[in-house]
Amino acid sequence: MLKLALIAVYIVLGVFSNHSFSAENNITFDVATVDKTANEAAIFLLLPIPNQRVSLSSNFLITENNRPIKARYKVLNTWPTMKNQQFIRLLSIEVSRLQVASKTLSFSWQGSDKALAVQQINADTSTKSQLVYPSKPWLVQSILLHPDQAVDTDWYTEPQKKYASYLTNQALLTKKGYPARKASQWLYDRPQAIYQLFLMSGQNEWLTKANELTDFYIKNIDESGLFVLKKNFDPKYLMPKGLMYRYLLSGDVAAKKTLKRIFERSLDWDESYSLSRGFWTERNQAAALNVAVSYWELTNDEAALARINDIIDATVTMTFNPGNGWPLRGCPQHGYKSHEGWGDDTPACSPWMMALLSDALWRFYQLTGDVRSASLIDAFGDFILNYGIYYGNARVKNIVIAKYIVSIENPEQEELNQWTDPQHACDVAALLGKSAYIKQTTNQDNFLVKVLFRALLEQCSATYTRLEKAQKSKRKKNYSVLKPPRRFGWMYSTTSDLPWLKSLLLNNY
């Protein structure tokens, strides 16, 4: 009878033997101390999983000190795909509170003939879920799509922590003239940037701060998908990645529902351009694409994929087949007046706004290998190199600077400011790094793009050098002021790839 009972237990687990699982399909993770006297009978472990690791057709085994634990598994999210095979991205593991005696559990998986069903976690369960993962690189791969490799990130994250300590302190922001309900400070997805700081630093305080910011954002999106602090529809205030990260790190249904609402609202942005339509910027195009890609990531929704394709196709047309008899330059050309609200109708492109658009294209490229996205990023790097830079004078050490906007046929309209334009060194550097990466993977000469990438990266990392000097001062603060606050978003929301791009492209340079 005992033997039959044991066999029954293993059937529930989906396996018959611990030995049937291969070593490479095994991870361990720590579980927070469990209060076994609590009213809840079960605990829910939430495991994000990198792409191509665990098939939807899998069996699982969870053990504690080599002792199998009875568990229930729910697949909450799969990786988006245009192919038949699906891979799990977010897995909920329900175990009895009384079973967990130690902090470390082992989780194994193997192929199965039967695919699991994708389910949705209950709203009340998500608040009780405990995030688990075997290592920081595993988690970063699962959310940010960075490669699993050890690189130096201190030069990037240490200044970000100082700025984040200011940007997440509402009392300090209010004192500086930015109360919580001042709409402009929410531009460029601050929650996303703080989540990325948590993922790259591994420090839970930033996860808490990011959740607080996301709570505020969710509460200020109405049923029509409008950000209520802004009276009229403005795509720039549709900030999807913070919502997506929130769901992938907690299973929070409210974040997913809010993402659906802003996706539906984002359709109000017309991705196609003509002189007769008036206003158009790369920044709004990027916002619309980010929303579509993020919603597709969480749902695999065909309408979202169609929207992605429409936006990319429209951008390809503007870049490689510009209308109005405009010359081919390798950027999404649109009228200067359409962008700035003044000036003439000659073509223009904005390097730093192209960096925002490039990051949205980069995300889709990472997920799918999309050739159109790669071609656009490739061309954008060449445009910055050939048309999008100027040099400051001796007062700013003759640095190379990315233009705020390029007026292709009427340069007199360009407003070059060597004091403010360098604020975009980090985001434009990220665009150049992505372009150099595309060129490298397609066996193109990327030498000059890498030279410019390094020059702007040095400016971007100069903040860390100043921080190191300040650490030796007796008057150091635990935060650094950044004005305007929205600058934090454009510096960090599209640049988390910079440390590994630097390592890949410049280590042997």
C-alpha positions as CSV (number, residue, x, y, z in Angstrom):
1,M,0.0,0.0,0.0
2,L,2.9,2.4,0.8
3,K,4.4,1.8,-2.6
4,L,1.1,2.6,-4.3
5,A,0.7,5.8,-2.3
6,L,4.2,6.9,-3.3
7,I,3.4,6.3,-7.0
8,A,0.3,8.4,-6.6
9,V,2.3,11.3,-5.2
10,Y,4.7,11.2,-8.1
11,I,1.9,11.1,-10.7
12,V,0.6,14.4,-9.2
13,L,4.1,15.8,-9.6
14,G,4.1,14.6,-13.2
15,V,7.2,12.4,-12.9
16,F,8.1,8.9,-11.7
17,S,11.8,9.5,-10.8
18,N,14.1,12.2,-9.8
19,H,16.7,10.7,-12.1
20,S,14.6,11.3,-15.2
21,F,15.4,15.1,-15.1
22,S,18.7,16.2,-16.7
23,A,21.1,18.4,-14.7
24,E,21.0,21.3,-17.2
25,N,17.2,21.5,-16.6
26,N,17.5,22.2,-13.0
27,I,17.7,25.4,-11.0
28,T,17.6,26.3,-7.3
29,F,16.1,29.4,-5.7
30,D,15.7,30.8,-2.3
31,V,12.3,31.2,-0.7
32,A,11.7,33.9,2.0
33,T,11.1,32.7,5.5
34,V,7.6,31.2,5.7
35,D,5.3,31.8,8.7
36,K,3.7,28.4,9.0
37,T,1.1,29.7,11.5
38,A,-0.4,32.1,9.0
39,N,-4.0,31.6,7.9
40,E,-3.1,30.9,4.3
41,A,-2.7,27.2,3.6
42,A,-0.5,27.7,0.5
43,I,2.2,30.0,-0.8
44,F,2.5,31.0,-4.4
45,L,6.0,31.2,-6.0
46,L,6.3,33.3,-9.1
47,L,9.1,32.2,-11.4
48,P,10.0,34.3,-14.5
49,I,11.8,32.2,-17.1
50,P,14.1,33.3,-20.0
51,N,13.1,32.5,-23.6
52,Q,13.8,29.2,-25.2
53,R,14.4,27.5,-21.8
54,V,11.2,25.8,-20.7
55,S,8.7,24.5,-23.3
56,L,5.0,24.7,-22.7
57,S,5.0,21.0,-23.1
58,S,6.9,20.2,-19.9
59,N,6.7,18.2,-16.6
60,F,8.0,19.7,-13.4
61,L,9.5,18.6,-10.1
62,I,10.1,20.7,-7.1
63,T,12.1,19.3,-4.2
64,E,13.5,20.4,-0.8
65,N,16.7,18.6,0.3
66,N,16.0,16.0,-2.4
67,R,12.5,15.4,-1.0
68,P,9.7,15.9,-3.6
69,I,7.1,18.5,-2.7
70,K,3.6,18.3,-3.9
71,A,2.8,21.4,-6.1
72,R,0.3,22.9,-8.5
73,Y,1.6,24.7,-11.5
74,K,-0.1,27.5,-13.5
75,V,1.4,29.0,-16.7
76,L,0.6,32.7,-16.5
77,N,2.4,33.9,-19.6
78,T,4.2,32.5,-22.6
79,W,6.8,34.1,-24.8
80,P,5.3,35.8,-27.8
81,T,5.9,33.8,-30.9
82,M,5.0,33.5,-34.6
83,K,6.0,29.9,-34.6
84,N,4.2,26.7,-33.3
85,Q,6.5,25.9,-30.3
86,Q,5.7,27.9,-27.2
87,F,7.9,28.6,-24.2
88,I,6.9,29.5,-20.7
89,R,7.8,33.0,-19.5
90,L,5.9,33.2,-16.1
91,L,5.1,30.2,-14.0
92,S,3.1,30.2,-10.7
93,I,4.0,27.4,-8.3
94,E,1.6,26.7,-5.5
95,V,3.0,24.7,-2.6
96,S,1.6,23.9,0.9
97,R,2.9,26.3,3.6
98,L,3.5,23.3,5.9
99,Q,5.8,21.6,3.4
100,V,8.5,24.3,3.2
101,A,11.0,23.8,6.0
102,S,14.2,25.3,4.5
103,K,14.9,28.4,2.4
104,T,16.3,26.7,-0.8
105,L,14.2,24.7,-3.2
106,S,15.2,22.9,-6.4
107,F,13.1,23.1,-9.5
108,S,13.5,20.7,-12.5
109,W,11.7,20.3,-15.8
110,Q,11.6,17.8,-18.7
111,G,9.7,17.5,-22.0
112,S,6.2,16.2,-22.1
113,D,3.8,15.0,-24.8
114,K,1.1,17.3,-23.4
115,A,1.1,21.1,-23.5
116,L,0.0,23.0,-20.4
117,A,-2.9,25.4,-20.4
118,V,-2.1,29.1,-20.0
119,Q,-4.1,30.5,-17.1
120,Q,-4.6,33.9,-15.4
121,I,-3.8,34.3,-11.7
122,N,-6.6,35.6,-9.5
123,A,-6.3,39.3,-8.5
124,D,-6.2,38.5,-4.8
125,T,-3.5,35.8,-5.3
126,S,-1.1,38.2,-7.0
127,T,-0.6,40.2,-3.9
128,K,0.6,37.1,-2.0
129,S,2.9,35.8,-4.7
130,Q,6.6,35.6,-3.9
131,L,9.0,36.3,-6.7
132,V,11.7,33.6,-7.0
133,Y,14.7,33.2,-9.4
134,P,18.0,31.4,-9.4
135,S,20.3,34.3,-10.2
136,K,20.2,37.9,-11.3
137,P,21.3,37.2,-14.9
138,W,18.4,34.7,-15.1
139,L,15.9,37.4,-14.0
140,V,17.4,40.0,-16.2
141,Q,17.2,37.7,-19.2
142,S,13.6,37.0,-18.5
143,I,12.5,40.7,-18.3
144,L,15.1,42.9,-20.0
145,L,16.3,40.3,-22.6
146,H,20.0,41.0,-21.8
147,P,22.4,38.2,-22.6
148,D,23.5,36.0,-19.7
149,Q,27.0,37.4,-19.3
150,A,28.8,39.1,-16.4
151,V,29.6,42.8,-17.2
152,D,30.5,45.8,-15.2
153,T,27.4,47.8,-14.5
154,D,28.5,50.0,-11.6
155,W,29.3,53.0,-13.9
156,Y,25.7,52.9,-15.1
157,T,23.7,51.9,-12.0
158,E,25.6,53.8,-9.2
159,P,24.7,57.3,-10.6
160,Q,21.2,56.0,-11.4
161,K,20.7,55.1,-7.7
162,K,21.6,58.6,-6.7
163,Y,19.1,60.1,-9.2
164,A,16.5,57.5,-8.3
165,S,16.8,58.4,-4.6
166,Y,15.7,61.9,-5.6
167,L,13.1,60.9,-8.2
168,T,11.3,58.5,-5.8
169,N,11.2,61.0,-3.0
170,Q,8.0,62.9,-3.5
171,A,8.7,65.4,-0.7
172,L,11.9,66.4,-2.5
173,L,10.2,66.6,-5.9
174,T,7.4,68.8,-4.5
175,K,9.9,71.1,-2.8
176,K,11.6,71.5,-6.3
177,G,8.2,72.4,-7.9
178,Y,7.1,69.0,-9.1
179,P,4.1,67.7,-7.1
180,A,2.9,64.2,-7.8
181,R,0.1,65.4,-10.1
182,K,2.3,67.5,-12.3
183,A,1.9,65.6,-15.6
184,S,5.2,66.4,-17.3
185,Q,7.4,64.6,-14.7
186,W,5.8,61.3,-15.7
187,L,7.1,61.3,-19.2
188,Y,9.5,58.5,-20.5
189,D,8.2,55.8,-18.2
190,R,9.8,56.4,-14.8
191,P,8.4,53.1,-13.4
192,Q,10.1,51.2,-16.2
193,A,13.5,52.9,-15.4
194,I,13.1,52.1,-11.6
195,Y,12.2,48.4,-12.3
196,Q,15.3,48.2,-14.5
197,L,17.4,49.6,-11.7
198,F,16.0,46.8,-9.4
199,L,16.8,44.2,-12.1
200,M,20.3,45.4,-12.7
201,S,21.2,46.0,-9.1
202,G,19.3,43.2,-7.4
203,Q,18.3,45.6,-4.6
204,N,14.7,45.1,-3.5
205,E,14.2,48.7,-2.4
206,W,13.9,49.7,-6.0
207,L,11.3,47.0,-6.7
208,T,9.3,48.5,-3.9
209,K,9.7,52.0,-5.3
210,A,8.8,50.9,-8.8
211,N,5.7,49.3,-7.5
212,E,4.6,52.5,-5.7
213,L,5.1,54.5,-8.9
214,T,3.2,51.9,-11.0
215,D,0.3,52.0,-8.5
216,F,0.1,55.7,-9.0
217,Y,0.2,55.4,-12.8
218,I,-2.5,52.7,-12.8
219,K,-4.8,54.8,-10.6
220,N,-4.5,57.6,-13.1
221,I,-5.4,55.7,-16.2
222,D,-9.2,56.0,-16.8
223,E,-11.4,53.4,-18.4
224,S,-10.8,54.9,-21.8
225,G,-7.0,54.5,-21.4
226,L,-6.4,58.2,-20.9
227,F,-3.8,59.5,-18.5
228,V,-6.0,61.8,-16.4
229,L,-3.3,64.2,-15.4
230,K,-3.1,65.2,-19.1
231,K,-6.4,66.7,-20.3
232,N,-6.1,65.6,-23.9
233,F,-4.9,62.4,-25.6
234,D,-1.1,62.4,-25.8
235,P,0.7,59.2,-26.8
236,K,3.8,60.2,-24.8
237,Y,1.9,59.5,-21.6
238,L,1.1,56.0,-22.6
239,M,3.9,54.2,-20.7
240,P,3.6,50.4,-21.1
241,K,6.9,48.8,-20.0
242,G,6.5,49.7,-16.4
243,L,3.1,47.9,-16.5
244,M,4.6,44.9,-18.3
245,Y,7.4,44.6,-15.8
246,R,4.9,44.9,-13.0
247,Y,3.0,41.9,-14.3
248,L,6.0,39.8,-15.0
249,L,7.4,40.4,-11.5
250,S,4.1,40.0,-9.6
251,G,1.3,38.6,-11.8
252,D,-0.7,41.7,-11.0
253,V,-3.9,41.5,-13.2
254,A,-4.5,45.3,-12.7
255,A,-1.3,46.1,-14.6
256,K,-2.3,43.8,-17.5
257,K,-5.8,45.3,-17.7
258,T,-4.4,48.8,-17.7
259,L,-2.0,47.8,-20.5
260,K,-4.9,46.6,-22.5
261,R,-6.7,49.9,-22.0
262,I,-3.7,52.0,-23.1
263,F,-3.1,49.7,-26.1
264,E,-6.7,50.3,-27.3
265,R,-6.3,54.1,-26.7
266,S,-2.9,54.1,-28.5
267,L,-4.7,53.2,-31.8
268,D,-5.7,56.9,-31.9
269,W,-2.1,57.7,-33.0
270,D,-1.9,57.5,-36.8
271,E,1.5,55.9,-37.6
272,S,1.5,57.0,-41.3
273,Y,2.9,60.4,-42.2
274,S,2.1,63.0,-44.9
275,L,2.7,66.8,-45.0
276,S,-1.0,67.4,-44.9
277,R,-1.5,65.6,-41.6
278,G,0.5,68.1,-39.6
279,F,2.1,67.0,-36.3
280,W,4.4,64.0,-36.2
281,T,7.4,63.1,-34.1
282,E,9.6,60.0,-33.7
283,R,8.8,60.2,-29.9
284,N,5.0,59.6,-30.5
285,Q,5.8,56.8,-33.0
286,A,8.0,55.2,-30.4
287,A,5.3,55.5,-27.7
288,A,2.8,53.8,-30.0
289,L,5.2,51.0,-30.9
290,N,6.2,50.4,-27.3
291,V,2.6,50.0,-26.3
292,A,1.9,47.5,-29.1
293,V,5.0,45.5,-28.5
294,S,4.4,45.3,-24.7
295,Y,0.8,44.3,-25.1
296,W,1.8,41.7,-27.7
297,E,4.5,40.4,-25.3
298,L,1.9,39.7,-22.6
299,T,-0.9,38.4,-24.8
300,N,0.4,37.2,-28.2
301,D,-2.6,39.2,-29.5
302,E,-2.9,39.2,-33.3
303,A,-4.3,42.7,-33.3
304,A,-1.3,43.9,-31.4
305,L,1.1,42.2,-33.9
306,A,-0.8,43.8,-36.8
307,R,-0.4,47.2,-35.2
308,I,3.4,46.5,-34.7
309,N,3.7,45.7,-38.4
310,D,1.7,48.8,-39.4
311,I,4.0,51.1,-37.4
312,I,7.2,49.5,-38.6
313,D,6.1,49.4,-42.2
314,A,5.1,53.1,-42.0
315,T,8.5,53.9,-40.5
316,V,10.3,51.9,-43.2
317,T,8.4,53.9,-45.9
318,M,9.4,57.2,-44.3
319,T,13.0,56.1,-43.9
320,F,13.7,54.3,-47.2
321,N,11.1,55.8,-49.5
322,P,10.5,59.3,-48.3
323,G,7.8,61.3,-50.1
324,N,7.7,64.9,-51.3
325,G,10.8,64.3,-53.5
326,W,13.0,64.3,-50.3
327,P,16.5,62.8,-50.6
328,L,17.2,59.4,-49.0
329,R,19.0,60.0,-45.7
330,G,18.3,57.0,-43.5
331,C,15.9,58.5,-41.0
332,P,12.1,58.8,-40.8
333,Q,11.7,62.1,-42.6
334,H,8.9,64.5,-41.7
335,G,8.4,68.2,-42.1
336,Y,10.3,70.5,-39.7
337,K,7.1,72.3,-39.0
338,S,5.3,69.0,-38.3
339,H,7.9,68.4,-35.6
340,E,8.5,71.8,-34.0
341,G,5.2,73.7,-34.8
342,W,7.2,76.4,-36.6
343,G,9.5,76.7,-39.6
344,D,9.1,75.4,-43.1
345,D,8.0,72.1,-44.6
346,T,11.5,70.8,-45.5
347,P,12.4,67.4,-44.1
348,A,13.7,66.9,-40.5
349,C,14.7,64.1,-38.1
350,S,15.5,64.2,-34.4
351,P,18.5,62.1,-33.2
352,W,17.4,61.8,-29.6
353,M,13.8,60.9,-30.6
354,M,15.2,58.4,-33.0
355,A,16.9,56.8,-30.0
356,L,13.5,56.4,-28.4
357,L,12.1,54.8,-31.6
358,S,15.2,52.6,-32.0
359,D,14.7,51.1,-28.5
360,A,11.1,50.1,-29.4
361,L,12.4,48.6,-32.6
362,W,15.2,46.9,-30.7
363,R,12.8,45.2,-28.4
364,F,10.8,43.7,-31.3
365,Y,14.1,42.7,-33.0
366,Q,15.3,40.9,-29.8
367,L,12.0,39.0,-29.6
368,T,11.7,38.1,-33.3
369,G,14.8,38.9,-35.3
370,D,12.7,41.2,-37.4
371,V,14.8,42.3,-40.4
372,R,12.9,45.6,-40.9
373,S,13.6,46.7,-37.3
374,A,17.3,45.7,-37.7
375,S,17.5,47.6,-41.0
376,L,16.1,50.8,-39.5
377,I,18.4,50.7,-36.5
378,D,21.3,50.1,-38.8
379,A,20.4,53.1,-40.9
380,F,19.7,55.4,-37.9
381,G,23.3,54.9,-36.7
382,D,24.6,56.0,-40.1
383,F,22.3,59.0,-40.1
384,I,23.6,60.2,-36.7
385,L,27.2,59.7,-37.9
386,N,26.8,61.5,-41.2
387,Y,24.2,64.2,-40.4
388,G,23.4,64.3,-36.7
389,I,26.4,65.6,-34.8
390,Y,28.3,68.8,-34.2
391,Y,31.2,69.9,-32.0
392,G,31.1,72.2,-29.0
393,N,33.8,74.8,-28.4
394,A,36.6,74.9,-25.9
395,R,34.3,75.8,-23.1
396,V,32.8,72.3,-23.3
397,K,36.2,70.7,-24.2
398,N,35.3,70.5,-27.9
399,I,33.1,67.4,-27.3
400,V,31.1,65.8,-30.1
401,I,27.4,66.5,-29.6
402,A,24.2,64.9,-31.0
403,K,21.9,67.5,-32.5
404,Y,18.5,67.9,-31.0
405,I,16.9,68.0,-34.4
406,V,18.4,67.9,-37.9
407,S,16.9,70.2,-40.6
408,I,18.0,68.3,-43.7
409,E,17.5,71.1,-46.3
410,N,17.5,74.2,-44.1
411,P,20.2,74.0,-41.4
412,E,19.5,77.6,-40.4
413,Q,16.4,76.2,-38.5
414,E,18.6,74.0,-36.3
415,E,19.0,75.3,-32.7
416,L,22.3,74.0,-31.5
417,N,22.8,74.3,-27.8
418,Q,26.1,72.9,-26.5
419,W,24.9,73.2,-22.9
420,T,21.6,71.3,-23.1
421,D,22.1,69.0,-26.1
422,P,24.7,66.8,-24.3
423,Q,21.9,65.7,-21.9
424,H,21.0,63.2,-24.6
425,A,24.5,61.6,-24.7
426,C,23.3,58.3,-23.0
427,D,20.2,57.7,-25.1
428,V,21.9,58.6,-28.4
429,A,24.9,56.4,-27.4
430,A,22.5,53.5,-26.9
431,L,21.1,54.0,-30.4
432,L,24.6,54.0,-31.8
433,G,25.6,50.9,-29.8
434,K,22.5,49.0,-31.1
435,S,23.3,50.1,-34.7
436,A,27.0,48.9,-34.3
437,Y,25.7,45.6,-33.0
438,I,23.4,45.1,-36.0
439,K,26.3,46.0,-38.3
440,Q,28.5,43.5,-36.5
441,T,26.0,40.7,-36.7
442,T,25.5,41.3,-40.4
443,N,29.2,41.5,-41.2
444,Q,29.3,45.2,-42.0
445,D,32.0,47.7,-41.2
446,N,31.0,49.3,-37.9
447,F,34.3,51.1,-37.1
448,L,33.1,54.7,-37.4
449,V,29.8,54.1,-35.6
450,K,31.8,52.5,-32.8
451,V,34.1,55.5,-32.6
452,L,31.1,57.8,-32.2
453,F,29.5,55.3,-29.8
454,R,32.6,55.4,-27.6
455,A,32.7,59.2,-27.6
456,L,29.1,59.6,-26.4
457,L,29.5,56.7,-24.0
458,E,32.4,58.5,-22.3
459,Q,30.2,61.5,-21.8
460,C,27.4,59.3,-20.5
461,S,29.7,57.6,-18.0
462,A,31.3,60.9,-16.8
463,T,28.6,61.1,-14.2
464,Y,30.1,58.0,-12.5
465,T,33.5,59.7,-12.5
466,R,32.0,62.7,-10.8
467,L,30.2,60.5,-8.3
468,E,33.4,58.7,-7.3
469,K,35.0,62.0,-6.6
470,A,32.0,63.2,-4.6
471,Q,32.2,60.0,-2.5
472,K,35.5,61.2,-1.1
473,S,34.0,64.5,-0.1
474,K,32.6,65.1,3.4
475,R,29.6,66.9,2.0
476,K,28.2,64.0,0.0
477,K,24.4,63.5,-0.2
478,N,22.5,60.3,-0.5
479,Y,20.7,61.6,-3.6
480,S,21.5,63.7,-6.7
481,V,19.1,66.3,-8.1
482,L,18.1,65.9,-11.8
483,K,16.3,68.6,-13.7
484,P,13.8,68.3,-15.2
485,P,12.6,65.1,-13.6
486,R,11.5,63.6,-16.9
487,R,15.2,63.6,-17.9
488,F,15.7,60.5,-15.7
489,G,13.3,58.6,-18.0
490,W,15.0,59.4,-21.2
491,M,18.5,58.8,-19.7
492,Y,17.6,55.3,-18.4
493,S,14.4,53.8,-19.8
494,T,16.0,53.1,-23.2
495,T,19.6,52.5,-22.2
496,S,19.7,49.4,-19.9
497,D,21.6,47.6,-22.7
498,L,24.5,50.0,-22.5
499,P,26.8,48.0,-20.1
500,W,26.7,44.9,-22.2
501,L,26.9,46.8,-25.5
502,K,30.0,48.5,-24.1
503,S,31.5,45.2,-23.1
504,L,30.7,43.6,-26.4
505,L,31.7,46.4,-28.7
506,L,34.6,48.2,-26.9
507,N,36.4,45.7,-24.8
508,N,38.9,44.8,-27.6
509,Y,38.7,48.2,-29.3
